[in-house]
Amino acid sequence: RPLSAIQFHNDAINECEGILKLDLKEFLEMQQGGKYRFSDVEDSSRRDFGIIEFPFVLAPESKVRMLSIESTLIQRDEVRYAMIGQMLSRGRHDLNPYLVLKVKRTNLVQDALQQLA
């Protein structure tokens, strides 16, 4: 009789957000370096095992948290790159790392949709 996935969940890991953040940050750094799996990294350069290698120990709530953390980290990186690009653009101050929509209060939805189109 096969075991259910819930029997593999590790409560200690699921409750510690710091471990999830650290492991996810390491994984994203590896992706930027051209490595897409922990098995692509030599044993000498690895600090510890990656929880992402064993997703069956994570509860669905923890996986959702990891996706949220990942999107936050990616957004921060994109803002940082946009700001650096703006500083290096040498005098071009028209760049803005944020989406700015100018809409009238009376025509909010239609103005926003027109600018996004």
Secondary structure, DSSP 8 states (H G I E B T S, - for coil): ----GGGG--HHHHH-HHHHHHHHHHHHHHHHTT--SGGGS-GGG--S--GGG-GGGS-HHHHHHHHHHHHHHHHHHHHHHHHHHHHHTSS-----SS------GGGHHHHHHHHH-
